[in-house]
Every structure is written in C-alpha cells, then in structure tokens.
Amino acid sequence: MNDATVVTMDEIALVGVDFNGEDKISDDMKKDIESKIKEKSDKISKVYISNEPDMYDRINTISNDVRNGNPIDDFSDDISEMIENITPNGK
C-alpha cells in the first residue's frame, strides 16, 4: 500500500487506498483496513473501501477540506454517491 485517506461521517468510514496501480484489494487486506479503522473509533460500524484512483482523490479532497474547517455535512451528498459507487448492488 502506497497511501490511504479516510473520511468519517456518523458511523461510516470511507477509505481510499493507493495500491500503486494494483487492480484489486484482497479480502484479507479489506478486513485488516476495516479492523484498524474500527480500533480507532468505536462508533464506526461500516467501512467502505476503494482503490480506484478517482475515488481516492475525491476522498482525499474531502478529508483535506474538512481538516481546513469545512463541515463534513457539506459533503454528505458526495459521500453517499461514493458509497453507492463502491456498493452498486447495495452490499
């Protein structure tokens, strides 16, 4: 893994992962990422993970904007759209 970025909202964590161009994230890697996120915050109940470069960039931009003082609620539509793209069948 080259880098990762995370945005949390309520009980949801959205994770963008940069794997240096690898196409898939193994199930073991997903479980490891989810476990580490949940260790940091006991209020997180669902973790969504993507290694698509565009998704990583969007999550990173939101993360930076929130750190710079923008309210996370301003990005709720974007976050919902990204979750839908990660889980198009509602899984």
Rosetta constraint file for C-alpha pairs under 8 A:
AtomPair CA 1 CA 17 HARMONIC 7.25 0.50
AtomPair CA 1 CA 18 HARMONIC 6.15 0.50
AtomPair CA 1 CA 19 HARMONIC 4.64 0.50
AtomPair CA 1 CA 20 HARMONIC 7.07 0.50
AtomPair CA 2 CA 17 HARMONIC 7.75 0.50
AtomPair CA 2 CA 18 HARMONIC 5.37 0.50
AtomPair CA 2 CA 19 HARMONIC 5.44 0.50
AtomPair CA 2 CA 20 HARMONIC 6.19 0.50
AtomPair CA 3 CA 17 HARMONIC 6.00 0.50
AtomPair CA 3 CA 18 HARMONIC 5.06 0.50
AtomPair CA 3 CA 19 HARMONIC 7.23 0.50
AtomPair CA 4 CA 15 HARMONIC 6.91 0.50
AtomPair CA 4 CA 16 HARMONIC 5.55 0.50
AtomPair CA 4 CA 17 HARMONIC 4.37 0.50
AtomPair CA 4 CA 18 HARMONIC 5.99 0.50
AtomPair CA 4 CA 56 HARMONIC 7.78 0.50
AtomPair CA 5 CA 15 HARMONIC 5.74 0.50
AtomPair CA 5 CA 16 HARMONIC 5.21 0.50
AtomPair CA 5 CA 17 HARMONIC 6.58 0.50
AtomPair CA 5 CA 56 HARMONIC 7.13 0.50
AtomPair CA 5 CA 59 HARMONIC 6.63 0.50
AtomPair CA 5 CA 60 HARMONIC 5.64 0.50
AtomPair CA 5 CA 63 HARMONIC 7.36 0.50
AtomPair CA 6 CA 13 HARMONIC 6.63 0.50
AtomPair CA 6 CA 14 HARMONIC 5.61 0.50
AtomPair CA 6 CA 15 HARMONIC 4.54 0.50
AtomPair CA 6 CA 16 HARMONIC 6.39 0.50
AtomPair CA 6 CA 59 HARMONIC 6.75 0.50
AtomPair CA 6 CA 60 HARMONIC 7.27 0.50
AtomPair CA 6 CA 63 HARMONIC 6.75 0.50
AtomPair CA 7 CA 13 HARMONIC 5.72 0.50
AtomPair CA 7 CA 14 HARMONIC 5.22 0.50
AtomPair CA 7 CA 15 HARMONIC 6.63 0.50
AtomPair CA 7 CA 59 HARMONIC 6.57 0.50
AtomPair CA 7 CA 60 HARMONIC 8.00 0.50
AtomPair CA 7 CA 62 HARMONIC 7.22 0.50
AtomPair CA 7 CA 63 HARMONIC 5.65 0.50
AtomPair CA 8 CA 12 HARMONIC 5.56 0.50
AtomPair CA 8 CA 13 HARMONIC 4.33 0.50
AtomPair CA 8 CA 14 HARMONIC 6.23 0.50
AtomPair CA 9 CA 13 HARMONIC 6.54 0.50
AtomPair CA 9 CA 72 HARMONIC 6.92 0.50
AtomPair CA 10 CA 43 HARMONIC 7.65 0.50
AtomPair CA 10 CA 44 HARMONIC 7.40 0.50
AtomPair CA 11 CA 43 HARMONIC 5.53 0.50
AtomPair CA 11 CA 44 HARMONIC 4.23 0.50
AtomPair CA 11 CA 45 HARMONIC 5.34 0.50
AtomPair CA 11 CA 46 HARMONIC 6.50 0.50
AtomPair CA 12 CA 44 HARMONIC 5.56 0.50
AtomPair CA 12 CA 45 HARMONIC 6.31 0.50
AtomPair CA 12 CA 46 HARMONIC 5.05 0.50
AtomPair CA 12 CA 47 HARMONIC 5.93 0.50
AtomPair CA 12 CA 48 HARMONIC 7.72 0.50
AtomPair CA 13 CA 37 HARMONIC 7.64 0.50
AtomPair CA 13 CA 44 HARMONIC 6.61 0.50
AtomPair CA 13 CA 46 HARMONIC 6.37 0.50
AtomPair CA 13 CA 47 HARMONIC 4.75 0.50
AtomPair CA 13 CA 48 HARMONIC 6.23 0.50
AtomPair CA 14 CA 47 HARMONIC 5.98 0.50
AtomPair CA 14 CA 48 HARMONIC 4.91 0.50
AtomPair CA 14 CA 49 HARMONIC 6.11 0.50
AtomPair CA 14 CA 59 HARMONIC 7.37 0.50
AtomPair CA 14 CA 79 HARMONIC 7.75 0.50
AtomPair CA 14 CA 83 HARMONIC 7.65 0.50
AtomPair CA 15 CA 47 HARMONIC 7.27 0.50
AtomPair CA 15 CA 48 HARMONIC 6.02 0.50
AtomPair CA 15 CA 49 HARMONIC 4.70 0.50
AtomPair CA 15 CA 50 HARMONIC 6.33 0.50
AtomPair CA 15 CA 56 HARMONIC 7.67 0.50
AtomPair CA 15 CA 59 HARMONIC 7.21 0.50
AtomPair CA 16 CA 49 HARMONIC 6.01 0.50
AtomPair CA 16 CA 50 HARMONIC 5.13 0.50
AtomPair CA 16 CA 51 HARMONIC 5.78 0.50
AtomPair CA 16 CA 52 HARMONIC 7.59 0.50
AtomPair CA 16 CA 55 HARMONIC 6.39 0.50
AtomPair CA 16 CA 56 HARMONIC 4.23 0.50
AtomPair CA 16 CA 57 HARMONIC 7.73 0.50
AtomPair CA 16 CA 59 HARMONIC 6.14 0.50
AtomPair CA 16 CA 60 HARMONIC 7.43 0.50
AtomPair CA 17 CA 49 HARMONIC 7.31 0.50
AtomPair CA 17 CA 50 HARMONIC 6.12 0.50
AtomPair CA 17 CA 51 HARMONIC 4.68 0.50
AtomPair CA 17 CA 52 HARMONIC 7.65 0.50
AtomPair CA 17 CA 56 HARMONIC 6.09 0.50
AtomPair CA 18 CA 51 HARMONIC 5.82 0.50
AtomPair CA 18 CA 52 HARMONIC 7.79 0.50
AtomPair CA 18 CA 53 HARMONIC 6.98 0.50
AtomPair CA 18 CA 56 HARMONIC 6.93 0.50
AtomPair CA 19 CA 51 HARMONIC 6.76 0.50
AtomPair CA 23 CA 51 HARMONIC 7.62 0.50
AtomPair CA 24 CA 51 HARMONIC 7.39 0.50
AtomPair CA 25 CA 29 HARMONIC 6.29 0.50
AtomPair CA 25 CA 30 HARMONIC 6.61 0.50
AtomPair CA 25 CA 51 HARMONIC 7.15 0.50
AtomPair CA 26 CA 30 HARMONIC 6.31 0.50
AtomPair CA 27 CA 31 HARMONIC 6.17 0.50
AtomPair CA 28 CA 32 HARMONIC 6.13 0.50
AtomPair CA 29 CA 33 HARMONIC 6.13 0.50
AtomPair CA 30 CA 34 HARMONIC 6.06 0.50
AtomPair CA 30 CA 49 HARMONIC 7.16 0.50
AtomPair CA 31 CA 35 HARMONIC 5.99 0.50
AtomPair CA 32 CA 36 HARMONIC 6.25 0.50
AtomPair CA 33 CA 37 HARMONIC 6.24 0.50
AtomPair CA 34 CA 38 HARMONIC 6.18 0.50
AtomPair CA 34 CA 47 HARMONIC 5.92 0.50
AtomPair CA 35 CA 39 HARMONIC 6.12 0.50
AtomPair CA 36 CA 40 HARMONIC 6.55 0.50
AtomPair CA 37 CA 41 HARMONIC 6.67 0.50
AtomPair CA 37 CA 44 HARMONIC 7.66 0.50
AtomPair CA 37 CA 47 HARMONIC 7.72 0.50
AtomPair CA 38 CA 42 HARMONIC 5.79 0.50
AtomPair CA 38 CA 43 HARMONIC 7.70 0.50
AtomPair CA 38 CA 44 HARMONIC 5.80 0.50
AtomPair CA 38 CA 45 HARMONIC 7.42 0.50
AtomPair CA 48 CA 83 HARMONIC 6.79 0.50
AtomPair CA 48 CA 86 HARMONIC 7.11 0.50
AtomPair CA 49 CA 86 HARMONIC 7.38 0.50
AtomPair CA 50 CA 55 HARMONIC 6.73 0.50
AtomPair CA 50 CA 56 HARMONIC 7.09 0.50
AtomPair CA 50 CA 86 HARMONIC 6.64 0.50
AtomPair CA 51 CA 55 HARMONIC 7.20 0.50
AtomPair CA 51 CA 56 HARMONIC 6.54 0.50
AtomPair CA 52 CA 56 HARMONIC 6.16 0.50
AtomPair CA 53 CA 57 HARMONIC 6.21 0.50
AtomPair CA 54 CA 58 HARMONIC 6.24 0.50
AtomPair CA 55 CA 59 HARMONIC 6.13 0.50
AtomPair CA 55 CA 82 HARMONIC 7.29 0.50
AtomPair CA 56 CA 60 HARMONIC 6.03 0.50
AtomPair CA 57 CA 61 HARMONIC 6.08 0.50
AtomPair CA 58 CA 62 HARMONIC 6.30 0.50
AtomPair CA 59 CA 63 HARMONIC 6.09 0.50
AtomPair CA 60 CA 64 HARMONIC 6.14 0.50
AtomPair CA 61 CA 65 HARMONIC 6.13 0.50
AtomPair CA 62 CA 66 HARMONIC 6.12 0.50
AtomPair CA 62 CA 75 HARMONIC 7.23 0.50
AtomPair CA 63 CA 67 HARMONIC 6.23 0.50
AtomPair CA 64 CA 68 HARMONIC 6.19 0.50
AtomPair CA 65 CA 69 HARMONIC 6.59 0.50
AtomPair CA 65 CA 70 HARMONIC 5.65 0.50
AtomPair CA 66 CA 70 HARMONIC 4.66 0.50
AtomPair CA 66 CA 71 HARMONIC 5.98 0.50
AtomPair CA 66 CA 72 HARMONIC 6.02 0.50
AtomPair CA 70 CA 74 HARMONIC 7.26 0.50
AtomPair CA 71 CA 75 HARMONIC 7.78 0.50
AtomPair CA 72 CA 76 HARMONIC 6.91 0.50
AtomPair CA 75 CA 79 HARMONIC 6.11 0.50
AtomPair CA 76 CA 80 HARMONIC 6.06 0.50
AtomPair CA 77 CA 81 HARMONIC 6.16 0.50
AtomPair CA 78 CA 82 HARMONIC 6.21 0.50
AtomPair CA 79 CA 83 HARMONIC 6.20 0.50
AtomPair CA 80 CA 84 HARMONIC 6.21 0.50
AtomPair CA 81 CA 85 HARMONIC 6.27 0.50
AtomPair CA 82 CA 86 HARMONIC 6.22 0.50
AtomPair CA 83 CA 87 HARMONIC 6.04 0.50
AtomPair CA 84 CA 88 HARMONIC 5.18 0.50
AtomPair CA 84 CA 90 HARMONIC 7.27 0.50
AtomPair CA 87 CA 91 HARMONIC 5.48 0.50
